[in-house]
Amino acid sequence: MRSTFMGLEASKRGLYAQQSALYTTGHNISNANTEGYSRQRVNMSPSLGYPGIGLNNPKTAGFIGTGVEVSSVERIRDSFIDKQYRQETNKLGYWESRSNAVTQMEDILNEPSEYGLAKSLDQFWNSLQDLNVNPEDGGARAVVVQRAVAVADSFNYMYNSISQIKENTGAEIGILLKDANSVLQQIASINEQIQAVEPNGYMPNDLYDARDTLLDELSSYFPIETTNVPSGGNSLANAEGSVTVSIKINGDTIKLVDGKDFAQLRNSSSNTAEDGVTPTNMVTGLHIVKINSNGTETYLNNDWSIRGTKTVNDINDFSNLGKFKSLVESYGYSTDGTEDVTKESGLFPDMLNNLNKLAQAFATQFNEAHAEGSDINGKKGQVFFVNKSTELGTEVTAGNIYVSENLLKDPNLIAASDSPGEDLTAVPPITANPEPGNGKNALNLANFKTDTISALGDISVQTYFEGLIGQLGVDGQEASRMLYNTQSLQQAVTERRSSVSSVSLDEEMTNMITFQQAYNANARMITVIDETLEKIINGMGRVGL
Amino acid sequence: MRVTQSMLSSNMLRNLSNSYSKMGKLQNQIETGKKVTRPSDDPVVAMKGIGYRTELNNVEQFSRNIGEAYNWLDTTDDTLDKVNSALQRANELMVQASSDTTTSDDRKKIDGELQQLREHIQNLANTQVGNRYIFSGTKTTTPPYQNGVGYVTGSNPEESIDPSFEKSIEIEVFDGIMLKVNTTPIQLLNDIDKMFNDIGKDIKAGTTGADLSKYITTIDSNMNELLTTRADIGARQNRVELMDSRLQSQEIIATSRMSENEDIDYEKTITDFITQESIHTAALSMGSKIIKPTLVDFL
């Protein structure tokens, strides 16, 4: 026999369930604009019918419904889309950072323009042509020296500015790894909380969301792979468990977070390095360490077994892209994982090397041509472009190329004439025979801009520089095209994810009405039962009253 | 597909920012008049641009060099013309002097004028363009004629002429095309000077008219040689003029090639800009209509 008040109980459950749903709707509306929030749904299911199953259960016809119960509150999310999202974010992170690096370099080289190296080379050439026409003119000579200073300045400026952004990129790598390390720690801490909550039969939806947001962030840095590990105990069937995060390196995966344990990333192989993450030289690879309770660090193997020597995970082995790889590729890395400087490659180091090569070939060739001639007093041409610190024509780089101090002081030393310079050691000795009106060597110097140089691979300074700009342009174009493509792809995935998980206010409003009305109906039901009971209590057994 | 407010607003934001970046690019193009502002906009255009700029720069420099070549050649021609006039006058005087009717006193007067002509030619030999002696070969800061020394350098007047005084000065007027701009008639000037010297001596010595008449031939031969030199200058002047007109057309070609390569087509770019602007306005007004209402507004 069922209880008299059974209907009241059933409707009360209804009230509670609808109320939970209504509150969850409120939660959804409140979080409509929360980054990484996925909408939640109250899963309702009918509570067990009456009577319960048993040998001595009352014999009544069938089960009578006992109302509703909230089985779980679930977030609506598609983990497959998450996976896609992270893959695209990874690519986007790479191309965004690469496009940024190339853009910065383009800004520095500033071509095509009226102010770049090409222009200062042109002006230098003009001044030498003018010197050829007016070799005895002090003004023309002074202009040549100043134009040469401008060329040297252009080289210095480009070299220093690119070195500067290279340093900045190094600092960015440091910040990125610090950030990644902090994210790893946070994921581990969320895992720990989830492991504590789930075995009690709860669904920590908001913790899942927080963890997914962190994973999204991590995936923009480097390619990651995640696997879920159930927490056990009384966990619900659809509980997600803790997550194991691995970094993907050349088909291999290296665990970074395992439950509440986490590893930290270092770019340096030495514990004594300043902060372990900001590179000071080219990047050789990634190292994983464990932070001990006393704050010391132990370097780990890929499988987290502890070993004394350091493991290097070569940056070349990164199977996918990511911001970290792009930053390292810009900053400079070792192509074979060793610290051999000749194995350095990268966007900035390559450009610096090319500029050095150009400056060196330019200076050497120019100095040679200059030594062929004689100055206004018939003396042999001196070294023209020098290494700023040694004042010698050797080891000239883009960073230190400068016009020799002597020529700066006395432009008459420019060897504009092609007459043989004074050489008292020659047999027979050549005495100084000044030819102030002879500007033929100035012309040789001018023409060497278009002469091929073997050190540059038999092309001229002009062509070599054009080649550098062309390469940079192609790199930049590729980066911005890929950026656009990956952005569209990521946008498409984001859209799909929003379509599944984001809060729709219209939907929530409709749900609100649904749940509110259901709540009202339940309340009405209680009134109905109240009235039926009223009939029993107050209206029965009062025949004739 | 389920579509939510956040999707609409993020789409709208993305489209608006795309539209802004397109407008920004067009605006940049209109303001600078250039198709590319950085190599990645179009690597080929950028690379070619550097080449064309250099080419145009070269042509401009060569035009400047041509101006200098004109200056040299015109001055040289003009100076030698004056030398020629002086020689003509000397010729007339010598014809007069060699006549037997001319008295020895008259001859001395004629010699006086001849020596003035000699000095005139010496001055002409020291003609300068700017501060350069044009007849000094590559020793442009040394006057070819020095008082008491003559047309030679060094302390010994008997010494042969320093070869530097006969070196040519060449100016590049086009890629690899050199033009000799100076003339080195120092030997000729020296000969003329010597001739005047000899005439003076002979007249002072009272040589007869018949003997003096041989100088008429000498003057003639010197004038002939001068004429040859001037013909050469004339030929070079012609060449410079040809080069000049070639450079002018080259400049136009180089400029238009550079412009074709990197300048925008204003009509097209402005039309594109206006189109983009109207798309942007439409996107904005539609956006404000779509984003605003939700069911909340109607409940």
Interface residues (C-beta under 8 A of the other chain):
Chain A: A32 N33 V102 T103 E106 D107 L109 E111 P112 A118 K119 D122 W125 N126 Q129 D130 N132 V133 N134 P135 E136 D137 S417 S419 N433 P434 E435 P436 G437 N438 G439 K440 L443 A446 Q462 F465 E466 G467 I469 G470 L472 G473 V474 D475 G476 Q477 A479 S480 Q491 T494 E495 S498 S499 V500 S502 V503 S504 L505 D506 E507 M509 T510 I513
Chain B: M1 R2 V3 T4 Q5 S6 M7 S10 N11 R14 K34 V36 R38 P39 S40 D41 D42 P43 V44 A46 M47 G49 I50 G51 R53 T54 N57 N58 Q61 R64 N65 E68 G130 N131 R132 S136 G137 T138 K139 T140 T141 D162 S164 K167 I169 E170 I171 E172 M178 N182 E262 T294 L295 V296 L299
